[in-house]
Amino acid sequence: MSTAYKSAIDLVRELKQKHGNWQNISETDAARMMSQNRFKTGLDIAKYTAKIMRQDMEDYDNDTSQYTQSLGAWHGFVAQQTMYAKKKYFGTTSKTYIYLSGWMVAALRSEFGPLPDQSMHEKTSVPKLIEEIYTFLRQADAKVLNDYFRELNAAEEAGQDTSAILEKIENFDSHVVPIIADIDAGFGNEEATYLLTKQMIEAGACAIQIENQVSDVKQCGHQAGKVTVPHEDFIAKLNAIRYAFLELGVEDGVIVARTDSEGASLTQKIPVSNEPGDLASKYIDFLEVEEIEIDEAKENDMLLKRDGKLVRPVRLANGLYQFREDTNIDRVVLDCVTALENGADLLWIETPTPDVAHIKSMVDRIKEQQPKAKLVYNNSPSFNWTLNFRKQVIAKWEEEGKDISAYNKDDLMSADYDGTELDAAADVAAKNFQRDASREAGVFHHLITLPTYHTTALSVHELAKGYFGEEGMLAYAAGVQRKEIREGISCVKHQAMAGSDLGDDHKEIFSGDNALKAGGGKNTMNQF
């Protein structure tokens, strides 16, 4: 018999004897329900998943082929179906996470309606989505285990050997996996970051991803107008997150420090330098300045001394200061090294294109100072993956001296090139991108931020096109339901997926023969 299941039976039996009036409670049914709800609180989940991430990070350090992956989820059901699919086709949820994207929370979960990724949505919607995702993942555990216990009961009633079924229960691979949760730039100052982090951890998050933009002017990492903060401000927020983890007892909590410096050209604040070469001084040295004489200074001008000369930082009409154009990569490296020196566990570098060589060039510099530096990398839908890899292939062919006259370099996205040698080579590069980036460029975790935003739009678009057109009901029957049946997707039995079978079994446990159950011969789900 399963060790955990047997222990639960023994515990309930002891409690029945202790309290004396629990005669209606079945030891086996209670143990079954306890086994189906392994995680009692969000903190249980955060502690459990943090250990998974730490082990995965160690595995990656030893073997870069052991990278991890996730898909972004904007609803608990999406996360649940992601894990169902992973287990169905690969037998395990190992090395698989869920990414919670601030972009998708803003676009799909805000009470204001669709919003851009600028931290305008309700901050509490983030921990609420974490809680929702884990509610669905825990329900997935309960549903599958309930099916196993049904098998167990049937086998016991038939006098059959139950060891194989108990083995499945004992070694059950949970659908509950780590969530990397996007806290944007912290939604305020370091105290606001700490308070929100606590809510996110209490909801179950074991990994918090925070970016070095200014919170109140935060932009999507793939848009213009990004403004970064001095390192001292970012370190304070890293500290706030770590203190939140420690306060709540999540000792293995993971901090992902994101830098937007490659695409950010502005700062709102000039830090105070106390001595030459300190962190603030390095940040100030990146500013675009112009040398002036003192009599050229305007009233209330901001002036700096640099290399014995008087200089004026270039300041925009909105008061923001501008960095030199050639400093972005140097700023990325300094941001990353500083974050790792001050409590971050993983890095996120927002890049303009998915280019392994470019990512590697930055990571190699970081590893000179932090040899175990590892990236969480955004395989972003903001990249035109087809176009980018076609460009990379063309550039490689040019370098090798290959004839590319058959291709118009200004129109490489053309459908005319679909099915060509260029298309095939680019698709191979896309297929291998994750393993190449993990091997060459230190990418521990690959995520796609907004995949289920796009898949939802595409599938609904296709269904609507057929259903409201000539196909009518065939659009659903052939385009959706038949595919679900052929693929063996559990969701085709939507009543069971929503908890009907689980609820029926609970009713029988609670009410015995008096239970009014939804299943039975008149259940149309029997057609499947």
Backbone torsions as a table, in degrees:
resi	resn	phi	psi	omega
1	MET	NA	144.9	178.2
2	SER	-52.1	132.2	-178.0
3	THR	-59.9	-49.5	-178.6
4	ALA	-65.3	-42.4	179.4
5	TYR	-63.6	-45.0	179.6
6	LYS	-64.0	-42.1	179.5
7	SER	-61.9	-38.7	178.4
8	ALA	-66.1	-40.0	177.1
9	ILE	-60.5	-46.6	-179.6
10	ASP	-61.4	-40.8	-180.0
11	LEU	-63.0	-47.0	-178.7
12	VAL	-64.8	-38.1	178.4
13	ARG	-61.2	-42.7	178.4
14	GLU	-64.0	-41.7	-179.7
15	LEU	-65.8	-36.9	177.5
16	LYS	-62.9	-41.9	178.9
17	GLN	-67.2	-36.8	-178.4
18	LYS	-67.2	-44.7	-173.1
19	HIS	-91.1	-25.7	169.5
20	GLY	81.5	-21.9	-176.7
21	ASN	-120.7	29.8	179.6
22	TRP	-104.2	34.0	-174.4
23	GLN	-62.7	-21.6	179.8
24	ASN	-80.6	-8.9	-176.0
25	ILE	-92.7	122.0	177.1
26	SER	-83.7	128.7	178.5
27	GLU	-58.4	-43.7	-176.5
28	THR	-70.3	-39.1	179.4
29	ASP	-67.7	-41.2	178.5
30	ALA	-64.4	-42.8	179.3
31	ALA	-63.5	-37.6	177.8
32	ARG	-61.1	-46.8	-178.7
33	MET	-67.6	-36.4	177.5
34	MET	-65.6	-38.3	179.5
35	SER	-68.5	-30.2	-178.7
36	GLN	-79.7	-8.8	179.8
37	ASN	-127.8	72.1	-175.0
38	ARG	-65.1	-35.3	-173.8
39	PHE	-105.2	114.7	-175.1
40	LYS	-85.6	-29.2	-178.4
41	THR	-139.3	167.6	174.8
42	GLY	-62.8	-33.4	178.5
43	LEU	-66.5	-34.8	173.8
44	ASP	-58.0	-43.1	-179.4
45	ILE	-66.0	-45.8	-177.9
46	ALA	-60.4	-42.8	179.8
47	LYS	-66.0	-43.6	-179.3
48	TYR	-63.8	-48.2	-176.0
49	THR	-74.2	-29.6	176.7
50	ALA	-62.2	-40.6	177.8
51	LYS	-63.5	-37.5	176.9
52	ILE	-60.9	-47.2	-178.6
53	MET	-62.9	-43.0	-179.8
54	ARG	-61.5	-41.3	178.1
55	GLN	-66.6	-39.5	178.1
56	ASP	-63.4	-37.8	178.5
57	MET	-65.5	-40.2	177.2
58	GLU	-65.7	-42.0	177.9
59	ASP	-60.0	-40.5	-179.8
60	TYR	-66.8	-39.1	178.0
61	ASP	-58.6	-33.7	-178.8
62	ASN	-85.3	-22.9	-176.0
63	ASP	-158.3	107.0	-173.7
64	THR	-68.7	-9.8	174.4
65	SER	-75.1	-11.4	-178.6
66	GLN	-91.6	48.6	177.9
67	TYR	-79.6	167.3	-177.9
68	THR	-116.9	163.9	-175.3
69	GLN	-141.6	157.4	172.1
70	SER	-153.5	160.0	170.5
71	LEU	-117.0	143.6	177.7
72	GLY	-73.9	139.3	-179.9
73	ALA	-125.3	133.9	178.2
74	TRP	-107.1	1.7	177.4
75	HIS	-151.8	152.7	179.5
76	GLY	-59.7	-35.9	-179.6
77	PHE	-64.1	-39.0	178.6
78	VAL	-62.5	-44.6	178.2
79	ALA	-62.9	-42.7	-180.0
80	GLN	-60.4	-46.7	-178.9
81	GLN	-68.2	-30.9	174.7
82	THR	-60.8	-46.1	-178.7
83	MET	-72.2	-35.1	174.1
84	TYR	-58.2	-46.9	-178.6
85	ALA	-64.4	-42.2	-179.5
86	LYS	-60.7	-44.6	-179.2
87	LYS	-69.8	-37.4	-177.7
88	LYS	-62.5	-46.2	-172.4
89	TYR	-93.2	-20.2	-176.4
90	PHE	-125.6	-2.4	172.5
91	GLY	77.5	-1.7	-176.0
92	THR	-158.2	159.2	172.8
93	THR	-99.9	5.5	-177.3
94	SER	-56.6	139.7	177.5
95	LYS	65.4	19.8	-179.5
96	THR	-123.0	130.7	179.5
97	TYR	-122.2	-179.8	168.9
98	ILE	-117.7	137.1	174.5
99	TYR	-104.1	131.1	175.9
100	LEU	-103.3	110.2	-173.1
101	SER	-93.6	125.6	174.1
102	GLY	-61.7	-32.0	177.8
103	TRP	-59.8	-46.8	-177.1
104	MET	-73.0	-31.3	174.3
105	VAL	-61.7	-45.5	179.9
106	ALA	-63.8	-43.1	-173.9
107	ALA	-77.6	-27.1	-169.7
108	LEU	-127.3	-14.6	-172.2
109	ARG	-122.2	5.6	-177.7
110	SER	-87.2	142.4	176.2
111	GLU	-69.4	-14.8	176.1
112	PHE	-78.2	-10.7	-172.4
113	GLY	95.6	-173.7	-178.2
114	PRO	-58.1	130.0	-178.5
115	LEU	-130.0	153.8	172.3
116	PRO	-72.6	167.3	-176.5
117	ASP	-80.8	74.0	-176.0
118	GLN	-133.9	25.1	178.6
119	SER	57.1	34.7	176.5
120	MET	-93.3	-13.6	-179.8
121	HIS	-76.2	164.6	-179.7
122	GLU	-63.3	126.5	-177.7
123	LYS	-63.5	-30.7	-178.8
124	THR	-68.9	-15.4	178.5
125	SER	-67.6	-21.2	-179.9
126	VAL	-71.6	-56.3	177.2
127	PRO	-62.3	-30.2	178.0
128	LYS	-65.0	-37.6	177.9
129	LEU	-70.6	-37.9	175.5
130	ILE	-58.4	-47.6	179.2
131	GLU	-60.7	-41.5	179.7
132	GLU	-63.8	-44.1	180.0
133	ILE	-59.6	-45.7	-178.8
134	TYR	-71.6	-27.1	172.8
135	THR	-61.5	-43.8	179.8
136	PHE	-70.2	-38.1	179.4
137	LEU	-69.5	-38.0	176.4
138	ARG	-67.3	-36.6	177.4
139	GLN	-65.8	-34.1	176.3
140	ALA	-62.6	-43.3	175.3
141	ASP	-57.9	-48.5	-176.9
142	ALA	-62.1	-41.2	-177.7
143	LYS	-65.3	-48.2	-177.8
144	VAL	-67.0	-43.0	178.3
145	LEU	-64.9	-35.2	176.6
146	ASN	-60.4	-40.4	176.4
147	ASP	-62.4	-39.5	178.2
148	TYR	-64.2	-41.6	179.9
149	PHE	-68.8	-30.9	172.4
150	ARG	-61.5	-44.5	177.0
151	GLU	-60.3	-42.6	-178.7
152	LEU	-61.8	-46.4	-179.6
153	ASN	-62.0	-42.6	-179.4
154	ALA	-64.6	-40.9	179.8
155	ALA	-66.4	-41.0	178.8
156	GLU	-63.7	-42.9	179.5
157	GLU	-64.3	-31.5	-179.9
158	ALA	-88.2	0.4	-179.8
159	GLY	69.1	26.6	-177.9
160	GLN	-91.9	164.8	177.1
161	ASP	-67.9	129.4	-176.7
162	THR	-107.8	4.7	-173.1
163	SER	-61.5	-39.0	-178.6
164	ALA	-67.5	-37.9	179.4
165	ILE	-69.0	-42.7	178.0
166	LEU	-63.4	-32.8	176.5
167	GLU	-63.5	-41.0	178.3
168	LYS	-63.5	-38.6	179.8
169	ILE	-69.3	-45.3	-177.6
170	GLU	-62.9	-41.9	-175.0
171	ASN	-103.5	30.0	-177.4
172	PHE	-61.5	130.8	178.8
173	ASP	-92.1	107.3	-173.0
174	SER	-64.7	147.7	171.8
175	HIS	-78.2	-11.2	179.7
176	VAL	-76.4	114.8	-176.7
177	VAL	-128.1	167.2	178.8
178	PRO	-61.5	144.7	168.8
179	ILE	-110.9	127.4	166.8
180	ILE	-91.8	114.0	-170.3
181	ALA	-108.1	128.0	-176.7
182	ASP	-83.6	116.7	177.0
183	ILE	-102.1	16.4	-176.9
184	ASP	54.2	-128.9	179.0
185	ALA	-100.6	15.1	175.9
186	GLY	103.5	-4.5	177.2
187	PHE	55.6	42.8	177.6
188	GLY	133.8	-155.6	-179.0
189	ASN	-79.0	-174.0	-175.4
190	GLU	-64.4	-31.4	176.4
191	GLU	-68.5	-40.3	176.1
192	ALA	-63.4	-38.7	178.1
193	THR	-63.2	-44.2	179.0
194	TYR	-60.9	-46.8	-177.1
195	LEU	-65.2	-42.3	179.5
196	LEU	-70.0	-38.3	177.3
197	THR	-58.3	-42.5	179.0
198	LYS	-58.9	-43.6	178.6
199	GLN	-63.3	-39.4	-179.4
200	MET	-67.2	-39.7	178.0
201	ILE	-68.3	-43.2	179.3
202	GLU	-62.3	-26.6	176.2
203	ALA	-79.5	-16.1	176.6
204	GLY	129.7	-6.0	-176.0
205	ALA	-69.8	131.3	176.7
206	CYS	-105.7	-10.9	-177.4
207	ALA	-136.7	123.7	-179.7
208	ILE	-111.8	126.5	178.2
209	GLN	-105.6	123.5	-178.0
210	ILE	-129.4	143.0	-176.4
211	GLU	-109.7	161.2	-173.5
212	ASN	-96.5	30.2	173.5
213	GLN	-87.0	164.7	173.3
214	VAL	-72.7	127.9	-170.4
215	SER	-59.5	-43.7	-172.5
216	ASP	-84.2	-3.3	173.5
217	VAL	-128.3	28.6	-177.8
218	LYS	-58.9	139.5	176.5
219	GLN	-125.1	158.5	170.2
220	CYS	-56.5	141.8	-178.4
221	GLY	-62.3	-15.3	-178.7
222	HIS	-108.6	21.2	176.3
223	GLN	-125.9	168.1	-177.9
224	ALA	-80.2	171.9	173.6
225	GLY	85.0	19.1	-178.1
226	LYS	-78.7	138.2	-178.6
227	VAL	-124.9	122.2	-178.8
228	THR	-96.6	163.6	179.9
229	VAL	-104.8	156.6	172.6
230	PRO	-60.5	155.9	-175.6
231	HIS	-59.6	-36.5	-178.3
232	GLU	-59.8	-38.5	179.6
233	ASP	-68.1	-40.2	-179.5
234	PHE	-69.2	-39.9	178.6
235	ILE	-60.4	-39.1	178.8
236	ALA	-59.7	-37.1	179.2
237	LYS	-75.4	-34.6	173.2
238	LEU	-60.9	-42.0	177.5
239	ASN	-61.7	-42.8	-178.7
240	ALA	-60.1	-41.4	-179.9
241	ILE	-66.8	-43.6	-179.3
242	ARG	-64.4	-41.7	177.9
243	TYR	-62.0	-36.8	178.4
244	ALA	-63.9	-44.3	176.9
245	PHE	-58.4	-47.6	-176.5
246	LEU	-66.4	-41.3	179.5
247	GLU	-58.6	-37.9	-176.2
248	LEU	-91.6	4.4	174.4
249	GLY	80.2	16.0	178.0
250	VAL	-96.4	80.9	-171.7
251	GLU	-67.2	-25.8	-178.0
252	ASP	-96.9	12.3	-178.7
253	GLY	-52.8	145.0	-172.9
254	VAL	-113.4	133.7	176.2
255	ILE	-111.9	125.4	176.3
256	VAL	-105.4	114.9	-178.4
257	ALA	-97.1	117.4	-178.5
258	ARG	-103.1	135.3	172.9
259	THR	-113.4	132.6	175.6
260	ASP	-104.3	16.1	-171.7
261	SER	-66.6	-25.7	-179.9
262	GLU	-62.3	-36.5	-179.2
263	GLY	-104.2	-0.2	-178.4
264	ALA	-99.3	132.8	-178.0
265	SER	-119.5	8.2	-171.8
266	LEU	-132.0	153.5	169.9
267	THR	-136.0	151.0	-177.4
268	GLN	-96.7	-16.4	-166.6
269	LYS	-142.5	136.6	174.3
270	ILE	-101.9	116.9	-177.2
271	PRO	-72.2	168.7	-179.6
272	VAL	-92.3	121.8	176.6
273	SER	-94.5	126.8	-179.0
274	ASN	-96.0	-22.3	176.8
275	GLU	-156.8	152.3	-178.5
276	PRO	-56.2	135.8	176.1
277	GLY	85.1	-1.2	178.0
278	ASP	-74.4	176.6	-173.6
279	LEU	-59.1	-43.0	179.1
280	ALA	-63.5	-38.8	179.5
281	SER	-63.2	-41.0	178.6
282	LYS	-62.4	-39.8	-179.9
283	TYR	-65.9	-44.4	-179.5
284	ILE	-64.1	-35.1	-178.6
285	ASP	-62.5	-20.4	179.3
286	PHE	-78.8	-11.9	-175.7
287	LEU	-68.1	145.4	171.8
288	GLU	-76.4	125.4	-178.6
289	VAL	-133.3	163.0	174.0
290	GLU	-128.1	134.3	-179.6
291	GLU	-74.6	134.5	-179.9
292	ILE	-138.8	165.9	168.9
293	GLU	-94.7	156.2	-174.2
294	ILE	-61.0	-32.9	-178.9
295	ASP	-75.9	-7.7	175.5
296	GLU	-87.8	-11.7	-178.2
297	ALA	-68.1	140.2	176.9
298	LYS	-86.5	164.2	176.9
299	GLU	-59.8	131.7	179.6
300	ASN	64.4	24.1	175.8
301	ASP	-68.5	151.5	172.4
302	MET	-96.4	121.6	-177.1
303	LEU	-125.1	152.7	178.2
304	LEU	-131.5	155.4	172.0
305	LYS	-102.2	124.9	179.4
306	ARG	-137.7	121.8	179.7
307	ASP	53.7	40.5	177.6
308	GLY	78.1	4.5	-177.9
309	LYS	-117.7	156.8	178.1
310	LEU	-90.6	125.8	-178.9
311	VAL	-132.0	155.1	179.0
312	ARG	-117.3	121.9	176.5
313	PRO	-63.0	139.8	176.5
314	VAL	-70.3	122.5	-175.2
315	ARG	-124.7	133.0	-179.9
316	LEU	-81.6	170.2	-178.4
317	ALA	-61.5	-26.9	-179.9
318	ASN	-85.9	4.8	177.2
319	GLY	91.1	-5.2	-179.9
320	LEU	-78.7	148.7	178.3
321	TYR	-98.9	150.8	-174.4
322	GLN	-109.7	138.3	174.3
323	PHE	-85.8	156.4	173.6
324	ARG	-63.7	144.2	-175.8
325	GLU	-61.5	-30.5	-173.7
326	ASP	-93.0	16.4	-173.3
327	THR	-105.9	-3.8	-168.5
328	ASN	-60.9	-43.4	-178.1
329	ILE	-69.3	-39.9	176.8
330	ASP	-61.0	-38.6	178.9
331	ARG	-67.9	-38.6	176.7
332	VAL	-58.5	-48.5	-177.4
333	VAL	-62.2	-46.3	179.8
334	LEU	-63.4	-41.4	177.8
335	ASP	-57.4	-47.1	-175.1
336	CYS	-68.6	-46.8	179.2
337	VAL	-60.8	-44.4	-179.1
338	THR	-63.7	-40.6	179.4
339	ALA	-63.4	-43.4	179.7
340	LEU	-67.8	-31.7	177.6
341	GLU	-72.5	-15.9	-173.3
342	ASN	-126.1	40.8	166.9
343	GLY	104.1	-10.7	178.0
344	ALA	-74.2	150.2	-179.9
345	ASP	-105.1	-35.4	-178.4
346	LEU	-134.0	157.3	-179.4
347	LEU	-113.7	154.6	173.2
348	TRP	-135.2	117.5	176.3
349	ILE	-110.2	114.6	177.8
350	GLU	-78.7	120.3	-175.9
351	THR	-115.3	160.8	-178.7
352	PRO	-80.7	-22.1	-179.2
353	THR	-146.5	158.7	176.8
354	PRO	-86.5	83.1	-174.6
355	ASP	-122.1	108.1	-175.8
356	VAL	-57.6	-43.8	-177.8
357	ALA	-62.1	-39.2	-180.0
358	HIS	-67.8	-44.7	178.4
359	ILE	-60.6	-45.1	-179.4
360	LYS	-59.5	-39.1	-177.4
361	SER	-61.4	-34.0	178.0
362	MET	-79.3	-44.2	-177.4
363	VAL	-64.5	-38.2	177.8
364	ASP	-58.7	-40.5	178.9
365	ARG	-67.2	-39.5	178.7
366	ILE	-65.2	-41.5	-177.5
367	LYS	-68.3	-18.5	174.7
368	GLU	-61.2	-29.7	179.4
369	GLN	-107.4	-27.2	-179.0
370	GLN	-131.6	85.0	-171.8
371	PRO	-59.0	-26.9	-178.2
372	LYS	-96.9	18.1	179.4
373	ALA	-59.0	134.7	-179.3
374	LYS	-135.7	147.8	-177.5
375	LEU	-108.5	145.5	156.8
376	VAL	-98.4	122.2	-173.9
377	TYR	-117.1	134.2	-178.8
378	ASN	-86.6	103.5	173.8
379	ASN	-79.8	72.1	-161.8
380	SER	-75.4	138.5	170.0
381	PRO	-67.3	-9.0	174.4
382	SER	-72.5	-17.2	172.2
383	PHE	-82.2	139.6	167.3
384	ASN	-85.3	93.7	-171.7
385	TRP	-62.2	-42.5	-179.9
386	THR	-61.9	-48.8	-178.5
387	LEU	-64.4	-43.5	-178.3
388	ASN	-61.2	-44.1	-177.8
389	PHE	-75.2	-30.0	173.1
390	ARG	-64.4	-40.4	177.0
391	LYS	-63.3	-42.2	-179.9
392	GLN	-64.5	-39.6	178.9
393	VAL	-65.9	-44.9	178.7
394	ILE	-59.6	-44.0	179.5
395	ALA	-61.7	-40.8	178.9
396	LYS	-65.4	-43.8	-179.9
397	TRP	-63.7	-40.2	177.5
398	GLU	-60.3	-44.3	-179.3
399	GLU	-63.1	-33.7	180.0
400	GLU	-82.5	-5.0	179.3
401	GLY	82.8	17.9	-179.0
402	LYS	-78.8	145.7	179.4
403	ASP	-70.9	120.2	179.4
404	ILE	-118.2	19.3	-175.4
405	SER	-64.3	-16.5	179.8
406	ALA	-77.1	-7.1	-175.0
407	TYR	-120.6	136.9	175.2
408	ASN	-90.3	109.5	-175.7
409	LYS	-63.6	-18.9	179.6
410	ASP	-89.6	-1.2	-177.6
411	ASP	-143.5	46.1	-173.9
412	LEU	-72.2	-14.0	179.0
413	MET	-82.8	-4.1	-177.5
414	SER	-54.3	137.2	176.3
415	ALA	-63.5	-17.0	177.9
416	ASP	-61.5	-23.6	-177.9
417	TYR	-92.9	-3.0	175.2
418	ASP	-63.9	132.2	179.5
419	GLY	85.1	0.1	179.6
420	THR	-87.6	176.0	176.1
421	GLU	-60.1	-38.5	177.9
422	LEU	-61.4	-46.3	-179.5
423	ASP	-60.4	-44.9	-178.7
424	ALA	-63.4	-43.3	-179.2
425	ALA	-66.6	-39.9	178.6
426	ALA	-66.3	-38.2	179.5
427	ASP	-67.4	-35.6	175.7
428	VAL	-63.9	-41.0	178.1
429	ALA	-62.7	-40.1	178.2
430	ALA	-66.1	-43.1	-179.9
431	LYS	-61.3	-37.3	-175.8
432	ASN	-94.0	-1.4	-172.2
433	PHE	-55.5	-47.5	-174.9
434	GLN	-65.4	-47.0	-179.6
435	ARG	-67.2	-36.0	178.3
436	ASP	-65.8	-44.2	-178.1
437	ALA	-67.4	-34.7	179.0
438	SER	-71.5	-37.3	179.5
439	ARG	-74.3	-42.4	-171.2
440	GLU	-96.2	-30.5	-167.0
441	ALA	-123.6	17.2	172.0
442	GLY	71.0	25.0	-179.5
443	VAL	-86.0	110.0	178.3
444	PHE	-81.4	-37.9	-175.8
445	HIS	-131.5	127.8	175.3
446	HIS	-106.2	128.1	176.8
447	LEU	-131.0	154.7	168.6
448	ILE	-115.0	120.1	-172.3
449	THR	-66.6	-47.1	-167.5
450	LEU	-121.9	30.9	-172.6
451	PRO	-64.5	-40.4	-174.8
452	THR	-79.4	-14.5	167.5
453	TYR	-64.5	-46.7	-177.2
454	HIS	-74.5	-39.8	-179.9
455	THR	-67.0	-35.5	176.4
456	THR	-63.1	-47.0	-179.9
457	ALA	-61.6	-43.3	-177.6
458	LEU	-66.5	-46.4	-176.9
459	SER	-67.2	-39.7	177.8
460	VAL	-67.2	-39.0	177.7
461	HIS	-59.2	-48.0	-178.8
462	GLU	-64.5	-41.6	179.3
463	LEU	-65.0	-45.9	-179.2
464	ALA	-63.7	-39.2	179.7
465	LYS	-60.1	-43.0	-179.4
466	GLY	-79.9	-43.8	-174.4
467	TYR	-64.7	-42.2	-179.7
468	PHE	-85.1	-0.2	178.2
469	GLY	-107.7	-147.3	-174.6
470	GLU	-70.9	-26.4	-175.9
471	GLU	-70.9	-30.3	179.8
472	GLY	56.2	-131.3	-175.5
473	MET	-67.1	-21.1	177.6
474	LEU	-62.2	-29.6	179.9
475	ALA	-59.6	-39.1	177.3
476	TYR	-80.5	-45.3	-175.3
477	ALA	-60.3	-46.3	-177.1
478	ALA	-89.9	-37.8	-174.1
479	GLY	-81.7	-20.6	-177.7
480	VAL	-123.9	-68.3	-169.2
481	GLN	-63.9	-44.5	-178.8
482	ARG	-63.0	-37.9	177.4
483	LYS	-65.3	-40.2	177.3
484	GLU	-60.0	-44.1	-179.5
485	ILE	-64.6	-46.9	-177.7
486	ARG	-63.8	-35.4	-178.9
487	GLU	-85.2	-8.8	-178.3
488	GLY	68.1	35.8	-179.4
489	ILE	-76.9	124.8	-175.1
490	SER	-57.8	-29.7	-174.6
491	CYS	-65.4	-15.5	177.6
492	VAL	-59.9	-31.7	172.6
493	LYS	-91.8	74.4	-169.6
494	HIS	-65.8	-27.3	178.6
495	GLN	-65.3	-45.2	178.6
496	ALA	-65.2	-39.0	179.8
497	MET	-62.1	-34.2	179.6
498	ALA	-80.4	-2.3	174.5
499	GLY	106.7	11.9	-176.8
500	SER	-63.6	-49.0	179.7
501	ASP	-62.3	-43.3	178.4
502	LEU	-59.9	-44.2	179.4
503	GLY	-65.0	-39.4	178.2
504	ASP	-60.6	-44.1	-179.3
505	ASP	-66.0	-38.2	177.0
506	HIS	-63.8	-43.3	178.7
507	LYS	-58.5	-41.0	-179.8
508	GLU	-66.7	-38.0	176.9
509	ILE	-64.4	-43.0	-176.2
510	PHE	-75.7	-40.4	-169.6
511	SER	-114.3	-6.8	-179.2
512	GLY	63.9	-135.0	-177.1
513	ASP	-68.9	-12.8	-179.9
514	ASN	-82.2	-4.6	-174.5
515	ALA	-64.6	133.8	173.9
516	LEU	-98.9	104.9	-170.9
517	LYS	-105.8	151.6	-176.8
518	ALA	-84.6	-22.3	-179.1
519	GLY	-78.0	-178.1	179.4
520	GLY	122.7	-172.2	-174.1
521	GLY	-62.8	-28.4	-177.5
522	LYS	-92.7	12.6	178.2
523	ASN	-83.6	116.0	-177.3
524	THR	-64.4	-15.7	177.0
525	MET	-64.3	-15.9	177.8
526	ASN	-66.7	-14.6	176.9
527	GLN	-66.4	-16.7	-177.7
528	PHE	-103.2	NA	NA
